[in-house]
Amino acid sequence: MVALESAIQVLSVIEQDNSVPKKVRTTIKEAITSLQEPDGKSHEVKIDQVLQQLGDLSDDPNLPPYTRTQIWNVVSVLESV
């Protein structure tokens, strides 16, 4: 799944960005782990959980505008998977 790998790559960039609030980076790290770890859940369930997390993050008023745009792009990619 190229789209999934692309989404994980963008999320990794956000996670490493020090201008992003720590709480947001922590949630992003959890989302990446959720997408990568084999835990018995189907990809659809994992993606749905991550979409919910990212939706909540995109409403954070402390989020830099560029990061918000990156998150929206990841959401679009994950919705198409």
Number of C-alpha atoms within 10 A of each C-alpha: 6 8 13 17 12 14 20 21 14 15 21 16 13 21 21 12 13 9 12 17 14 12 10 20 21 12 17 24 18 15 22 19 13 17 21 14 10 10 9 7 12 9 15 12 11 17 20 13 15 22 20 12 16 20 15 12 20 20 10 12 9 12 16 13 11 11 17 21 13 17 22 17 14 22 19 13 14 19 12 9 12
